[in-house]
Amino acid sequence: MEKKKILILGRLGMLGQELFRVFAADDGYAVTAWDKNDVDITDFVVLEGKITTLAPDIVINAAAYNAVDACEKDDTEFERALILNRDVPGFLAGLSVKRGFLLVHYSTDYVFDGALEKNKAETGCCGGGCCGGGSAQVGYNEEALPNPLSRYGESKYAGERAVQEQSKRYYLIRLSKLFGKPGKSPQAKQSFFSVMLGQTETKAEVQAVDDEKSCFTYAPDLAVATKELIESESDFGTYHLTNEGTVTWYEAVEELYWLAGKTTKVVAVGSETFPRPARRPACSVLLNTKRPKLRPYTAALKEFLAAIK
Ligand SMILES: NC(=O)c1ccc[n+]([C@@H]2O[C@H](COP(=O)([O-])OP(=O)(O)OC[C@H]3O[C@@H](n4cnc5c(N)ncnc54)[C@H](OP(=O)(O)O)[C@@H]3O)[C@@H](O)[C@H]2O)c1
């Protein structure tokens, strides 16, 4: 059988490295993966030339601008965010029609305003999908209307619209709070769990925000779920793929320290304790109403801790 040609962009990122590992392990795929060293994906002339030569069946775009606070306070950074998060997916969407490939692109819970619990208290409906939207749970289903609070959220929402408007064959996957092994690029950031584990080396007590609620996403699980989505040949459109379990940052650190056997004390604080330039949604739970549920984040966290030992 002829192998499916797949191209992964953002190969050295937290998610990109896992996508590469998962697809490369399957003989049914011929995998090409690029990061900045291979091509600057904002150079559309070069990018189009390279993609045209490769002629992939599938392109997965795991490259993005993720500096939420930097782009909120700095106009030049916001320009960079718009280029990477809006213009690149828009360009790939157009090219997907011209060259006939399936496009997979990722977005975020930060496209939503997070007013779910407030809405529920005021009107009895969270406004995200609790009323007949596939789940009785408070949360955003795949069709809920975005309303970003930050410039980062705006840039990702603009990317979503560009993909939806221009591509015919696409999977747009929203996730939240990615964790896993840090990416391999020089700029790679550690995930929240790695940072909080690091703090136990020097602190007897840490503070963690207890008034922002959402779900975590383990990069290896998302990579597998992405492959399964592609192979399921499900309808094109928007999907929510996160691990199960709604938690605040505080609750997640409590779980992390318990699983890792750390005795560091965790103090719950309000988000005003850590003022940041960009506003975050208070409750941005993504409901997965279309695909098999991913395992609970606690099980994924156990595996992550074993993997980094
Ligand atoms: N991380 C999260 O918590 C989170 C939450 C929600 C949604 N998401 C979404 O999930 C997806 C994957 O995120 P991630 O955290 O895995 O991203 P990441 O670790 O930042 O990886 C992105 C990769 O793309 C590369 N890249 C950046 N600009 C490029 C360019 N011009 N040309 C070529 N490559 C370039 C980056 O290189 P450099 O590092 O050198 O810039 C990096 O290796 C993104 O769409 C992101 O928005 C992430």
The ligand as an SDF file (V2000), in Angstrom:
LIG
                    3D

 48 52  0  0  0  0  0  0  0  0999 V2000
    1.1230   25.4180   24.9340 N   0  0  0  0  0  0  0  0  0  0  0  0
   -0.1350   25.5170   25.3450 C   0  0  0  0  0  0  0  0  0  0  0  0
   -0.4390   25.5060   26.5600 O   0  0  0  0  0  0  0  0  0  0  0  0
   -1.2450   25.6150   24.3220 C   0  0  0  0  0  0  0  0  0  0  0  0
   -2.5570   25.8660   24.7760 C   0  0  0  0  0  0  0  0  0  0  0  0
   -3.5890   25.9460   23.8210 C   0  0  0  0  0  0  0  0  0  0  0  0
   -3.3150   25.8010   22.4710 C   0  0  0  0  0  0  0  0  0  0  0  0
   -2.0280   25.5830   22.0610 N   0  0  0  0  0  0  0  0  0  0  0  0
   -1.7870   25.4220   20.6170 C   0  0  0  0  0  0  0  0  0  0  0  0
   -1.2260   24.1350   20.3800 O   0  0  0  0  0  0  0  0  0  0  0  0
   -0.3330   24.1840   19.2520 C   0  0  0  0  0  0  0  0  0  0  0  0
    1.0230   23.6180   19.6500 C   0  0  0  0  0  0  0  0  0  0  0  0
    1.5690   24.4200   20.6970 O   0  0  0  0  0  0  0  0  0  0  0  0
    3.0010   24.1460   21.3660 P   0  0  0  0  0  0  0  0  0  0  0  0
    2.9160   24.6270   22.7790 O   0  0  0  0  0  0  0  0  0  0  0  0
    3.4380   22.7550   21.0620 O   0  0  0  0  0  0  0  0  0  0  0  0
    3.9000   25.1850   20.5480 O   0  0  0  0  0  0  0  0  0  0  0  0
    5.4720   25.4190   20.7080 P   0  0  0  0  0  0  0  0  0  0  0  0
    6.0520   24.4860   21.7250 O   0  0  0  0  0  0  0  0  0  0  0  0
    5.6740   26.8840   20.8770 O   0  0  0  0  0  0  0  0  0  0  0  0
    6.0070   24.9490   19.2880 O   0  0  0  0  0  0  0  0  0  0  0  0
    5.8630   25.6870   18.1380 C   0  0  0  0  0  0  0  0  0  0  0  0
    7.0570   25.4050   17.2470 C   0  0  0  0  0  0  0  0  0  0  0  0
    6.9120   26.1720   16.0470 O   0  0  0  0  0  0  0  0  0  0  0  0
    8.1530   26.8280   15.7700 C   0  0  0  0  0  0  0  0  0  0  0  0
    7.9870   28.0480   15.0060 N   0  0  0  0  0  0  0  0  0  0  0  0
    7.6530   29.2830   15.4750 C   0  0  0  0  0  0  0  0  0  0  0  0
    7.7030   30.1850   14.4910 N   0  0  0  0  0  0  0  0  0  0  0  0
    8.0920   29.5330   13.3750 C   0  0  0  0  0  0  0  0  0  0  0  0
    8.3640   29.9510   12.0480 C   0  0  0  0  0  0  0  0  0  0  0  0
    8.2300   31.2190   11.6640 N   0  0  0  0  0  0  0  0  0  0  0  0
    8.7580   29.0090   11.1610 N   0  0  0  0  0  0  0  0  0  0  0  0
    8.8940   27.7210   11.5280 C   0  0  0  0  0  0  0  0  0  0  0  0
    8.6580   27.2580   12.7630 N   0  0  0  0  0  0  0  0  0  0  0  0
    8.2690   28.1620   13.6960 C   0  0  0  0  0  0  0  0  0  0  0  0
    8.6730   27.1550   17.1730 C   0  0  0  0  0  0  0  0  0  0  0  0
   10.0300   27.5100   17.1650 O   0  0  0  0  0  0  0  0  0  0  0  0
   10.5620   28.5410   18.3180 P   0  0  0  0  0  0  0  0  0  0  0  0
   10.2410   27.8990   19.6260 O   0  0  0  0  0  0  0  0  0  0  0  0
   12.0130   28.6310   18.0180 O   0  0  0  0  0  0  0  0  0  0  0  0
    9.8020   29.8310   18.1220 O   0  0  0  0  0  0  0  0  0  0  0  0
    8.3800   25.8400   17.8990 C   0  0  0  0  0  0  0  0  0  0  0  0
    9.3930   24.8770   17.6930 O   0  0  0  0  0  0  0  0  0  0  0  0
   -0.3130   25.6660   18.8260 C   0  0  0  0  0  0  0  0  0  0  0  0
   -1.2580   25.9040   17.8150 O   0  0  0  0  0  0  0  0  0  0  0  0
   -0.7480   26.3980   20.0870 C   0  0  0  0  0  0  0  0  0  0  0  0
   -1.3160   27.6700   19.8310 O   0  0  0  0  0  0  0  0  0  0  0  0
   -0.9980   25.4690   22.9590 C   0  0  0  0  0  0  0  0  0  0  0  0
  1  2  1  0
  2  3  2  0
  2  4  1  0
  4  5  1  0
  4 48  2  0
  5  6  2  0
  6  7  1  0
  7  8  2  0
  8  9  1  0
  8 48  1  0
  9 10  1  0
  9 46  1  0
 10 11  1  0
 11 12  1  0
 11 44  1  0
 12 13  1  0
 13 14  1  0
 14 15  2  0
 14 16  1  0
 14 17  1  0
 17 18  1  0
 18 19  2  0
 18 20  1  0
 18 21  1  0
 21 22  1  0
 22 23  1  0
 23 24  1  0
 23 42  1  0
 24 25  1  0
 25 26  1  0
 25 36  1  0
 26 27  1  0
 26 35  1  0
 27 28  2  0
 28 29  1  0
 29 30  1  0
 29 35  2  0
 30 31  1  0
 30 32  2  0
 32 33  1  0
 33 34  2  0
 34 35  1  0
 36 37  1  0
 36 42  1  0
 37 38  1  0
 38 39  2  0
 38 40  1  0
 38 41  1  0
 42 43  1  0
 44 45  1  0
 44 46  1  0
 46 47  1  0
M  CHG  2   8   1  16  -1
M  END
$$$$
